[in-house]
Amino acid sequence: MPAERGHRPGPLSGVRVVDLTAMVMGAHCTQVMADMGADVIKVEPPAGDNTRYISAGPEPGMAGVFANVNRGKRSVVLDLRSDEDRDALRGLVEGGDVFIHSMRARAIAGLGFGYADVAAINPSIVYTNCYGYGRRGPGAGRTAYDDTIQAECGLPSVQERLTGEAGYVGTIMADKVAGITALYATVMALFHRERTGEGQEVEVAMFETMAAFMLVEHANGAMFTPPLGPAVYPRAVSRNRRPYRTKDGHVSALVYNDKQWSAFVGAVKPEWAGERFATLEQRARQIDTVYALLGETFAQRTTREWLELLSSLDIPAAPVRTLDELFDDPHLNAVGFFETVDGPNGPVRFPGTPAWFSRTPGRVAGPAPRLGAHTAEVLDALGRGGQEAAWPGS
């Protein structure tokens, strides 16, 4: 079970977050903050965050996606069209360390909670904007979803190289990568504030985030002046780069560096091996051919035989699993990755925190809240006066 509120041991213990995000990008950012000890107040409109209703759940408004990215937070319902509720939000701002939202710039400013408004209440606050497109470009203010950002950052184009048809990847990658980027940007600003006392405004945009993410390896020759080639990393887009079919299934393996290659060739002795593939540089220039030949070789043994051999050679290899199988993975269970907490509808088994700390460990902060579950608790505390009163248990 999580530690009691106000006594969480994580590295962000004592950090107070006013969270006006919705959907996944910003919510994933603040979910990690909650797991790492922060007290996160999720401010929702009367209808609630849309993710409450988009997937399976034990009751209406408690869908699985929502439950995972909003675990351990406190839900406060405020109608920001109301003067009284805007005053309540200002009270939360006064006692907060972080203010984070995912509204369009015009909308948040129109409500009276742009950066200048919030900083006037609390000059030391870290104010994080989660946008689709940065405000300094022509895309500012455009609606953005994971699918459209995947398209603009080149992911479907890369998939077309692999499969022959443009397609999205099977996860909401743009939302999650942008959420993690918002997380580290916010924590960096908190670190600056810890050293200087200065608050500041932070902006994280999904499009810019995913452009940077995709171009880590794919910028390649296009980075140079003049360009030395197209923006693509050939190994990643080889159509033969896929799990290898075996006699009875599939196996993922990467015979990559020269040491691994020499060990593989020495043990398997494929007829096609020779000097033309002896070095990593040679194999990289012929990567489609190399993958195709390896595919023919892997078809000759069973998955188990390959896993045993490759393990003995210290060559990375793994079975191809389903997502459901992750819940029974022996490694994940041995390291305590999954954490079960009591939720409003019974126990919930959450995927836990992937980062480990020797002194300030994080953990699943608790179940996701029902809509407005903490409104009375938080607003009653505000009515008692003072910044600290706004945060029961602090």
Secondary structure, 3 states (H helix, E strand, C coil): CCCCCCCCCCCCCCCEEEEECCCCHHHHHHHHHHHCCCEEEEEECCCCCHHHHCCCCCCCCCCHHHHHHCCCCEEEECCCCCHHHHHHHHHHHHCCCEEEECCCHHHHHHCCCCHHHHHHHCCCCEEEEEECCCCCCCCCCCCCCHHHHHHHHCHHHHHHHHHCCCCCCCCCHHHHHHHHHHHHHHHHHHHHHHHHCCCEEEEEEHHHHHHHHHHHHHCHHHHCCCCCCCCCCHHHHCCCCCCEECCCCEEEECCCCHHHHHHHHHHHCCCCCCHHHCCHHHHHHCHHHHHHHHHHHHCCCCHHHHHHHHHHCCCCEEECCCHHHHCCCHHHHHCCCEEEEEECCEEEEEECCCCCCCCCCCCCCCCCCCCCCCHHHHHHHHHCCCCHHHCCCC
